[in-house]
């Protein structure tokens, strides 16, 4: 079991559930939010945060704007930005994932951002959007 806490912010419920399920399968604690404003309220209650996985474009606030506010509380938290649109940029201390590459690239990017060895990851069946 991992002791890592990962915040997942995604306005599309199908994608959010898919991400959370994959993280939980790997033993992570996943906190989910469908809205950046809700996510900021959740972050205010946390004592620690190890990673943020977020959509780039969401209603009310972009992923980058939300991350800037989160980093006011957790300055060094790494971030994985996800988007269905190719060519989005990633902020410092972050990485980027096109949603179409989820099955191949999601877990390796999570391990990299958390500084974890992926030599013996738990097996995970491919999940489809």
DSSP file (Angstrom, degrees, kcal/mol; ACC not computed):
  #  RESIDUE AA STRUCTURE BP1 BP2  ACC     N-H-->O    O-->H-N    N-H-->O    O-->H-N    TCO  KAPPA ALPHA  PHI   PSI    X-CA   Y-CA   Z-CA
    1    1 A X              0   0    0      0, 0.0     2,-0.2     0, 0.0    26,-0.1   0.000 360.0 360.0 360.0 134.0    0.0    0.0    0.0
    2    2 A X        -     0   0    0     25,-1.0    25,-0.0    24,-0.1    24,-0.0  -0.520 360.0-152.2 -83.1 154.7    1.3    3.5   -0.9
    3    3 A X        +     0   0    0     -2,-0.2     2,-0.3    25,-0.1    -1,-0.1   0.188  57.7 122.3-107.6  14.9    1.1    6.4    1.5
    4    4 A X        -     0   0    0     23,-0.1    25,-2.4    46,-0.1     2,-0.5  -0.588  52.3-148.2 -83.0 137.2    0.9    8.9   -1.4
    5    5 A X  E     -a   29   0A   0     -2,-0.3    45,-2.2    23,-0.2    46,-1.2  -0.922  16.1-172.5-107.3 123.5   -2.1   11.3   -1.6
    6    6 A X  E     -ab  30  51A   0     23,-3.1    25,-2.7    -2,-0.5     2,-0.5  -0.969  14.0-148.5-122.5 125.9   -3.1   12.3   -5.2
    7    7 A X  E     -ab  31  52A   0     44,-2.5    46,-3.4    -2,-0.5     2,-0.5  -0.821  12.1-162.4 -92.0 126.4   -5.7   14.9   -6.0
    8    8 A X  E     -ab  32  53A   0     23,-3.3    25,-2.4    -2,-0.5     2,-0.5  -0.952   8.2-177.6-112.5 119.1   -7.6   14.2   -9.3
    9    9 A X  E     +ab  33  54A   0     44,-2.9    46,-2.1    -2,-0.5     2,-0.3  -0.954  20.8 141.4-121.8 112.8   -9.4   17.2  -10.8
   10   10 A X        -     0   0    0     23,-2.1     6,-0.1    -2,-0.5    48,-0.1  -0.955  39.9-154.1-154.3 126.0  -11.4   16.4  -13.9
   11   11 A X  S    S+     0   0    0     -2,-0.3     2,-0.7    46,-0.2    23,-0.1   0.715  79.9  81.9 -79.1 -19.6  -14.8   17.7  -15.0
   12   12 A X  S  > S-     0   0    0      1,-0.2     4,-2.7     2,-0.0     5,-0.2  -0.779  70.8-154.6 -87.2 114.1  -15.6   14.7  -17.2
   13   13 A X  H  > S+     0   0    0     -2,-0.7     4,-2.6     1,-0.2     5,-0.2   0.844  90.0  54.0 -61.3 -36.6  -16.9   12.1  -14.7
   14   14 A X  H  > S+     0   0    0      2,-0.2     4,-1.9     1,-0.2    -1,-0.2   0.935 113.1  42.7 -63.8 -45.2  -16.0    9.1  -16.9
   15   15 A X  H  > S+     0   0    0      2,-0.2     4,-2.5     1,-0.2    -2,-0.2   0.920 113.7  52.1 -66.3 -44.1  -12.4   10.2  -17.2
   16   16 A X  H  X S+     0   0    0     -4,-2.7     4,-2.6     1,-0.2     5,-0.2   0.922 110.5  47.3 -59.7 -45.5  -12.2   11.1  -13.5
   17   17 A X  H  X S+     0   0    0     -4,-2.6     4,-2.6     1,-0.2    -1,-0.2   0.890 111.1  52.4 -64.1 -38.5  -13.5    7.7  -12.4
   18   18 A X  H  X S+     0   0    0     -4,-1.9     4,-2.1    -5,-0.2    -2,-0.2   0.929 111.9  45.2 -61.9 -46.5  -11.0    6.0  -14.8
   19   19 A X  H  X S+     0   0    0     -4,-2.5     4,-2.3     2,-0.2    -2,-0.2   0.934 114.5  47.9 -63.6 -47.7   -8.1    7.9  -13.4
   20   20 A X  H  X S+     0   0    0     -4,-2.6     4,-2.7     1,-0.2     5,-0.2   0.919 110.9  51.5 -61.3 -44.2   -9.2    7.4   -9.8
   21   21 A X  H  X S+     0   0    0     -4,-2.6     4,-2.3    -5,-0.2    -1,-0.2   0.916 110.1  48.9 -59.9 -43.9   -9.7    3.6  -10.4
   22   22 A X  H  X S+     0   0    0     -4,-2.1     4,-1.0     2,-0.2    -1,-0.2   0.913 113.1  47.2 -63.7 -42.3   -6.2    3.3  -11.9
   23   23 A X  H ><>S+     0   0    0     -4,-2.3     5,-2.1     1,-0.2     3,-0.5   0.920 112.0  49.0 -65.5 -44.0   -4.6    5.1   -9.0
   24   24 A X  H ><5S+     0   0    0     -4,-2.7     3,-1.8     1,-0.2    -1,-0.2   0.879 105.1  59.0 -64.1 -37.8   -6.5    3.1   -6.3
   25   25 A X  H 3<5S+     0   0    0     -4,-2.3    -1,-0.2     1,-0.3    -2,-0.2   0.820 105.5  50.8 -58.1 -30.1   -5.5   -0.2   -8.1
   26   26 A X  T <<5S-     0   0    0     -4,-1.0    -1,-0.3    -3,-0.5    -2,-0.2   0.406 124.8-104.9 -89.9   1.9   -1.9    0.9   -7.6
   27   27 A X  T < 5S+     0   0    0     -3,-1.8   -25,-1.0     1,-0.3    -3,-0.2   0.528  73.6 138.2  91.2   6.3   -2.5    1.5   -3.9
   28   28 A X      < -     0   0    0     -5,-2.1     2,-0.7   -27,-0.1    -1,-0.3  -0.462  58.1-118.4 -80.6 156.4   -2.6    5.3   -3.9
   29   29 A X  E     -a    5   0A   0    -25,-2.4   -23,-3.1    -2,-0.1     2,-0.5  -0.879  35.2-163.0 -90.6 117.8   -5.1    7.4   -1.9
   30   30 A X  E     -a    6   0A   0     -2,-0.7     2,-0.5   -25,-0.2   -23,-0.2  -0.909  12.0-166.4-109.6 126.3   -7.0    9.4   -4.6
   31   31 A X  E     -a    7   0A   0    -25,-2.7   -23,-3.3    -2,-0.5     2,-0.3  -0.951  19.1-155.3-106.9 124.0   -9.1   12.4   -3.7
   32   32 A X  E     +a    8   0A   0     -2,-0.5     2,-0.3   -25,-0.2   -23,-0.2  -0.782  18.3 174.2-110.8 148.4  -11.4   13.4   -6.6
   33   33 A X  E     -a    9   0A   0    -25,-2.4   -23,-2.1    -2,-0.3     3,-0.1  -0.994  22.6-159.4-146.1 141.2  -13.0   16.6   -7.6
   34   34 A X  S    S+     0   0    0     -2,-0.3     2,-0.3   -25,-0.2   -25,-0.1   0.485  82.2  43.8 -95.4  -3.9  -15.0   17.6  -10.6
   35   35 A X  S  > S-     0   0    0      1,-0.1     4,-2.4    23,-0.1     5,-0.2  -1.000  73.9-131.8-145.7 136.6  -14.4   21.3  -10.3
   36   36 A X  H  > S+     0   0    0     23,-0.5     4,-2.2    -2,-0.3     5,-0.2   0.855 109.4  54.1 -57.7 -36.1  -11.3   23.4   -9.5
   37   37 A X  H  > S+     0   0    0      2,-0.2     4,-1.6     1,-0.2    -1,-0.2   0.926 109.9  46.5 -65.1 -43.3  -13.2   25.4   -6.9
   38   38 A X  H  > S+     0   0    0      1,-0.2     4,-2.1     2,-0.2    -2,-0.2   0.906 110.0  55.1 -62.2 -41.5  -14.2   22.3   -5.1
   39   39 A X  H  X S+     0   0    0     -4,-2.4     4,-2.8     1,-0.2    -2,-0.2   0.895 104.7  52.7 -59.9 -41.6  -10.6   21.0   -5.4
   40   40 A X  H  X S+     0   0    0     -4,-2.2     4,-1.7     1,-0.2    -1,-0.2   0.871 108.2  50.8 -64.6 -36.2   -9.2   24.2   -3.7
   41   41 A X  H  X S+     0   0    0     -4,-1.6     4,-0.6     2,-0.2    -1,-0.2   0.896 111.7  48.2 -65.6 -40.0  -11.6   23.7   -0.8
   42   42 A X  H >X S+     0   0    0     -4,-2.1     3,-1.3     1,-0.2     4,-0.5   0.917 108.8  53.1 -65.7 -43.2  -10.4   20.1   -0.5
   43   43 A X  H >< S+     0   0    0     -4,-2.8     3,-1.4     1,-0.3    -1,-0.2   0.862  99.8  62.6 -61.0 -36.2   -6.7   21.1   -0.6
   44   44 A X  H 3< S+     0   0    0     -4,-1.7    -1,-0.3     1,-0.3    -2,-0.2   0.748 104.3  49.3 -61.6 -22.5   -7.3   23.6    2.2
   45   45 A X  H << S+     0   0    0     -3,-1.3    -1,-0.3    -4,-0.6    -2,-0.2   0.548  92.8  99.6 -92.5  -9.4   -8.2   20.6    4.5
   46   46 A X    <<  -     0   0    0     -3,-1.4     3,-0.1    -4,-0.5    -3,-0.0  -0.510  53.1-163.0 -85.2 146.3   -5.1   18.5    3.6
   47   47 A X  S    S+     0   0    0      1,-0.3     2,-0.3    -2,-0.2    -1,-0.1   0.689  82.4  10.6 -91.8 -25.6   -2.0   18.2    5.7
   48   48 A X        -     0   0    0     26,-0.0     2,-0.3    -5,-0.0    -1,-0.3  -0.986  58.2-169.5-149.8 157.4    0.0   16.8    2.8
   49   49 A X        -     0   0    0     -2,-0.3   -43,-0.1    -3,-0.1     3,-0.1  -0.940   3.3-176.8-150.9 124.8   -0.4   16.4   -1.0
   50   50 A X        -     0   0    0    -45,-2.2    28,-0.7    -2,-0.3     2,-0.3   0.720  67.7  -0.2 -98.0 -24.5    2.0   14.3   -3.1
   51   51 A X  E     -bc   6  78A   0    -46,-1.2   -44,-2.5    26,-0.1     2,-0.4  -0.974  52.2-146.1-164.7 147.2    0.7   14.8   -6.6
   52   52 A X  E     -bc   7  79A   0     26,-1.9    28,-3.0    -2,-0.3     2,-0.5  -0.987   9.8-169.4-117.9 130.3   -2.1   16.6   -8.6
   53   53 A X  E     +bc   8  80A   0    -46,-3.4   -44,-2.9    -2,-0.4     2,-0.3  -0.984  26.2 164.0-115.6 118.4   -3.6   15.1  -11.7
   54   54 A X  E     -bc   9  81A   0     26,-2.5    28,-2.9    -2,-0.5   -44,-0.2  -0.972  41.3-115.7-142.0 150.2   -5.7   17.6  -13.5
   55   55 A X  E     - c   0  82A   0    -46,-2.1    28,-0.2    -2,-0.3     3,-0.1  -0.459  25.8-137.4 -70.3 153.2   -7.5   18.4  -16.8
   56   56 A X  S    S+     0   0    0     26,-1.8     7,-2.9     1,-0.2     2,-0.6   0.896  88.3  43.5 -80.5 -42.7   -6.1   21.5  -18.5
   57   57 A X  S    S+     0   0    0     25,-0.3     2,-0.3     5,-0.2    -1,-0.2  -0.920  70.8 146.8-113.5 117.6   -9.4   23.1  -19.5
   58   58 A X        -     0   0    0     -2,-0.6     3,-0.5     3,-0.3   -23,-0.1  -0.947  50.9 -84.4-141.4 160.8  -12.3   23.1  -17.0
   59   59 A X  S    S+     0   0    0     -2,-0.3     2,-0.8     1,-0.2   -23,-0.5  -0.338 107.2  10.2 -64.0 150.0  -15.2   25.4  -16.3
   60   60 A X  S    S+     0   0    0    -25,-0.1     2,-0.3   -24,-0.1    -1,-0.2  -0.029 132.6  19.3  76.9 -30.2  -14.6   28.3  -13.9
   61   61 A X  S    S-     0   0    0     -2,-0.8    -3,-0.3    -3,-0.5   -25,-0.2  -0.949  76.9-115.1-167.5 141.3  -10.8   28.0  -13.9
   62   62 A X     >  -     0   0    0     -2,-0.3     4,-2.2    -5,-0.1    -5,-0.2  -0.374  33.0-112.3 -76.4 162.8   -8.1   26.4  -15.9
   63   63 A X  H  > S+     0   0    0     -7,-2.9     4,-2.6     1,-0.2     5,-0.2   0.893 118.6  52.7 -60.0 -40.5   -5.9   23.6  -14.6
   64   64 A X  H  > S+     0   0    0     -8,-0.5     4,-2.1     2,-0.2    -1,-0.2   0.892 108.3  49.5 -65.7 -39.6   -2.9   25.9  -14.6
   65   65 A X  H  > S+     0   0    0      2,-0.2     4,-1.6     1,-0.2    -1,-0.2   0.921 112.5  48.3 -63.6 -42.8   -4.7   28.6  -12.6
   66   66 A X  H  X S+     0   0    0     -4,-2.2     4,-2.5     1,-0.2    -2,-0.2   0.920 110.1  51.2 -63.3 -44.2   -5.8   26.0  -10.0
   67   67 A X  H  X S+     0   0    0     -4,-2.6     4,-2.7     1,-0.2    -1,-0.2   0.886 105.1  56.8 -62.4 -38.9   -2.3   24.6   -9.7
   68   68 A X  H  < S+     0   0    0     -4,-2.1     4,-0.3     1,-0.2    -1,-0.2   0.905 110.8  44.2 -58.1 -40.9   -0.9   28.1   -9.1
   69   69 A X  H >X S+     0   0    0     -4,-1.6     3,-1.1     2,-0.2     4,-0.5   0.891 111.9  52.2 -71.2 -40.3   -3.3   28.4   -6.1
   70   70 A X  H >X S+     0   0    0     -4,-2.5     4,-2.7     1,-0.3     3,-1.7   0.895 103.8  58.2 -61.5 -39.8   -2.6   24.9   -4.9
   71   71 A X  H 3< S+     0   0    0     -4,-2.7    -1,-0.3     1,-0.3    -2,-0.2   0.606  90.1  71.8 -71.0  -9.3    1.1   25.7   -4.9
   72   72 A X  H <4 S+     0   0    0     -3,-1.1    -1,-0.3    -4,-0.3     3,-0.2   0.809 114.1  26.4 -67.2 -29.4    0.4   28.6   -2.6
   73   73 A X  H << S+     0   0    0     -3,-1.7     2,-0.4    -4,-0.5    -2,-0.2   0.798 138.4  27.3 -98.9 -39.8   -0.1   25.9    0.1
   74   74 A X  S >< S-     0   0    0     -4,-2.7     3,-1.7     1,-0.1    -1,-0.2  -0.751  71.6-179.8-125.2  81.4    2.0   23.0   -1.4
   75   75 A X  T 3  S+     0   0    0     -2,-0.4    -1,-0.1     1,-0.3    -4,-0.1   0.755  78.1  41.9 -59.3 -30.3    4.8   24.8   -3.4
   76   76 A X  T 3  S+     0   0    0      2,-0.0    -1,-0.3    -5,-0.0     2,-0.2   0.290  77.4 133.7-103.3  11.2    6.6   21.7   -4.6
   77   77 A X    <   -     0   0    0     -3,-1.7   -26,-0.1   -10,-0.1   -27,-0.1  -0.427  53.0-131.2 -66.1 127.9    3.7   19.5   -5.5
   78   78 A X  E     -c   51   0A   0    -28,-0.7   -26,-1.9    -2,-0.2     2,-0.4  -0.410  22.3-151.9 -75.4 158.4    4.2   17.9   -8.8
   79   79 A X  E     -cd  52  94A   0     14,-1.3    16,-2.2   -28,-0.2     2,-0.6  -0.991  16.5-157.9-137.3 138.2    1.4   18.0  -11.4
   80   80 A X  E     -cd  53  95A   0    -28,-3.0   -26,-2.5    -2,-0.4     2,-0.4  -0.960  19.1-158.4-111.7 110.6    0.3   15.8  -14.3
   81   81 A X  E     -cd  54  96A   0     14,-2.8    16,-2.5    -2,-0.6     2,-0.4  -0.727   8.3-164.7 -86.0 136.1   -1.8   17.9  -16.7
   82   82 A X  E     +cd  55  97A   0    -28,-2.9   -26,-1.8    -2,-0.4     2,-0.3  -0.938  12.0 168.5-121.4 145.9   -4.1   15.9  -19.0
   83   83 A X  E     - d   0  98A   0     14,-1.9    16,-2.6    -2,-0.4    17,-0.3  -0.994  39.9-144.7-154.0 149.4   -5.9   17.1  -22.1
   84   84 A X  S    S+     0   0    0     -2,-0.3     2,-0.5    14,-0.2    14,-0.1   0.468  88.7  80.5 -85.4  -4.2   -7.8   15.8  -25.0
   85   85 A X  S >  S-     0   0    0     14,-0.0     3,-0.8    -3,-0.0    14,-0.0  -0.909  82.8-127.7-107.7 123.7   -6.2   18.5  -27.1
   86   86 A X  T 3  S+     0   0    0     -2,-0.5    -2,-0.1     1,-0.2    11,-0.0  -0.294  84.4  33.5 -67.1 152.1   -2.7   17.9  -28.4
   87   87 A X  T 3  S+     0   0    0      1,-0.2    -1,-0.2    -4,-0.1     2,-0.1   0.567  71.4 152.9  86.0  10.2    0.1   20.4  -27.9
   88   88 A X    <   -     0   0    0     -3,-0.8    -1,-0.2     1,-0.1     2,-0.2  -0.431  41.1-124.9 -68.2 148.1   -0.9   21.8  -24.5
   89   89 A X        -     0   0    0     -2,-0.1     2,-0.4     6,-0.0     6,-0.1  -0.556  15.3-136.4 -92.2 160.7    2.0   23.1  -22.5
   90   90 A X        -     0   0    0     -2,-0.2     6,-0.1     4,-0.1     4,-0.1  -0.924  15.3-125.1-117.6 144.3    2.9   22.1  -19.0
   91   91 A X    >   -     0   0    0     -2,-0.4     3,-0.6     4,-0.2   -12,-0.1  -0.243  48.7 -67.9 -76.3 169.3    3.9   24.3  -16.1
   92   92 A X  T 3  S+     0   0    0      1,-0.2    -1,-0.2   -14,-0.0     3,-0.1  -0.227 121.6  22.5 -57.1 151.3    7.2   23.9  -14.2
   93   93 A X  T 3  S+     0   0    0      1,-0.2   -14,-1.3    -3,-0.1     2,-0.3   0.865 112.4  97.5  57.0  40.3    7.5   20.8  -12.0
   94   94 A X  E <   -d   79   0A   0     -3,-0.6     2,-0.3   -16,-0.2    -1,-0.2  -0.898  57.8-147.5-146.6 173.8    4.9   19.1  -14.1
   95   95 A X  E     -d   80   0A   0    -16,-2.2   -14,-2.8    -2,-0.3     2,-0.4  -0.878  16.5-130.3-139.1 171.0    4.3   16.8  -17.0
   96   96 A X  E     -d   81   0A   0     -2,-0.3     2,-0.4   -16,-0.2   -14,-0.2  -0.974  15.9-173.2-131.8 140.3    1.7   16.5  -19.7
   97   97 A X  E     -d   82   0A   0    -16,-2.5   -14,-1.9    -2,-0.4     2,-0.4  -0.989  20.1-139.5-135.6 124.9   -0.5   13.6  -20.9
   98   98 A X  E >   -d   83   0A   0     -2,-0.4     3,-2.4   -16,-0.2   -14,-0.2  -0.701  24.1-130.2 -76.8 133.2   -2.7   13.4  -23.9
   99   99 A X  G >  S+     0   0    0    -16,-2.6     3,-1.5    -2,-0.4     4,-0.2   0.784 105.8  65.1 -58.3 -28.4   -5.8   11.5  -22.9
  100  100 A X  G 3  S+     0   0    0    -17,-0.3    -1,-0.3     1,-0.3     3,-0.2   0.680 101.7  50.9 -68.3 -15.3   -5.6    9.3  -26.0
  101  101 A X  G <> S+     0   0    0     -3,-2.4     4,-2.6     1,-0.1     5,-0.4   0.166  76.2 116.7-103.0  15.8   -2.3    8.0  -24.5
  102  102 A X  H <> S+     0   0    0     -3,-1.5     4,-2.3     1,-0.2     5,-0.3   0.911  71.9  48.4 -54.0 -53.8   -3.7    7.1  -21.1
  103  103 A X  H  4 S+     0   0    0     -4,-0.2    -1,-0.2     1,-0.2     4,-0.2   0.853 120.3  36.5 -60.1 -36.9   -3.2    3.4  -21.2
  104  104 A X  H  4 S+     0   0    0     -3,-0.3     4,-0.3     1,-0.1    -1,-0.2   0.851 130.1  24.0 -84.2 -36.0    0.4    3.5  -22.3
  105  105 A X  H  X S+     0   0    0     -4,-2.6     4,-1.9    -7,-0.2     5,-0.2   0.616  95.0  85.7-112.5 -15.1    1.7    6.6  -20.5
  106  106 A X  H  X S+     0   0    0     -4,-2.3     4,-2.1    -5,-0.4     3,-0.2   0.959  95.2  38.7 -60.6 -59.4   -0.3    7.3  -17.4
  107  107 A X  H  > S+     0   0    0     -5,-0.3     4,-2.9     1,-0.2     5,-0.3   0.907 114.0  53.7 -63.7 -43.0    1.4    5.1  -14.8
  108  108 A X  H  > S+     0   0    0     -4,-0.3     4,-2.1     1,-0.2    -1,-0.2   0.901 111.3  47.5 -57.1 -37.7    4.9    5.7  -16.0
  109  109 A X  H  X S+     0   0    0     -4,-1.9     4,-2.6     2,-0.2    -1,-0.2   0.887 111.0  51.1 -69.4 -37.7    4.3    9.5  -15.7
  110  110 A X  H  X S+     0   0    0     -4,-2.1     4,-2.0    -5,-0.2    -2,-0.2   0.952 111.6  47.1 -62.0 -49.6    2.8    9.0  -12.2
  111  111 A X  H  X>S+     0   0    0     -4,-2.9     5,-3.0     1,-0.2     4,-0.6   0.907 113.2  49.8 -59.0 -42.5    5.9    7.0  -11.1
  112  112 A X  H ><5S+     0   0    0     -4,-2.1     3,-1.0    -5,-0.3    -1,-0.2   0.938 111.2  47.1 -62.9 -48.2    8.2    9.6  -12.6
  113  113 A X  H 3<5S+     0   0    0     -4,-2.6    -1,-0.2     1,-0.3    -2,-0.2   0.819 115.5  46.0 -65.7 -30.3    6.5   12.5  -10.9
  114  114 A X  H 3<5S-     0   0    0     -4,-2.0    -1,-0.3    -5,-0.2    -2,-0.2   0.493 111.1-121.7 -88.3  -3.9    6.4   10.7   -7.5
  115  115 A X  T <<5 +     0   0    0     -3,-1.0     2,-0.3    -4,-0.6    -3,-0.2   0.840  61.7 148.6  67.5  33.3   10.1    9.6   -7.9
  116  116 A X      < -     0   0    0     -5,-3.0     2,-0.3    -6,-0.2    -1,-0.2  -0.740  52.9-111.5-104.1 149.9    9.1    6.0   -7.6
  117  117 A X        -     0   0    0     -2,-0.3     3,-0.3     1,-0.1    -1,-0.0  -0.600  22.1-167.4 -74.1 131.8   10.7    2.9   -9.2
  118  118 A X    >   +     0   0    0     -2,-0.3     3,-0.9     1,-0.2    -1,-0.1   0.178  59.1 105.8-106.0  18.1    8.5    1.4  -11.8
  119  119 A X  T 3  S+     0   0    0      1,-0.3    -1,-0.2     0, 0.0    -2,-0.0   0.851  94.3  25.1 -64.6 -33.8   10.5   -1.8  -12.1
  120  120 A X  T 3  S+     0   0    0     -3,-0.3    -1,-0.3     2,-0.0     3,-0.1  -0.366  82.8 164.0-127.5  54.5    7.8   -3.8  -10.2
  121  121 A X    <   -     0   0    0     -3,-0.9     2,-0.1     1,-0.1    -3,-0.1  -0.353  48.4 -96.3 -69.8 154.5    4.5   -1.9  -10.6
  122  122 A X        -     0   0    0    -96,-0.1    -1,-0.1     1,-0.1     2,-0.1  -0.458  48.9-102.1 -64.8 139.4    1.3   -3.7   -9.8
  123  123 A X        -     0   0    0     -2,-0.1     2,-0.4    -3,-0.1    -1,-0.1  -0.391  42.0-172.0 -65.6 140.9   -0.2   -5.1  -13.0
  124  124 A X        -     0   0    0     -2,-0.1     2,-0.1    -3,-0.1     3,-0.1  -0.990  19.7-130.1-137.5 127.9   -3.1   -3.1  -14.3
  125  125 A X        -     0   0    0     -2,-0.4     2,-0.0     1,-0.1     0, 0.0  -0.435  42.2 -91.1 -70.8 148.2   -5.4   -4.1  -17.1
  126  126 A X        -     0   0    0     -2,-0.1     2,-0.4     1,-0.0    -1,-0.1  -0.335  42.2-153.8 -58.6 140.0   -5.9   -1.5  -19.9
  127  127 A X        -     0   0    0     -3,-0.1     2,-0.3  -109,-0.0   -24,-0.2  -0.935   4.5-145.1-116.5 142.5   -8.8    0.7  -19.2
  128  128 A X              0   0    0     -2,-0.4  -110,-0.0     1,-0.1     0, 0.0  -0.825 360.0 360.0-110.9 148.3  -10.7    2.5  -22.0
  129  129 A X              0   0    0     -2,-0.3    -1,-0.1   -30,-0.1  -114,-0.1   0.453 360.0 360.0 -80.0 360.0  -12.3    5.9  -22.0
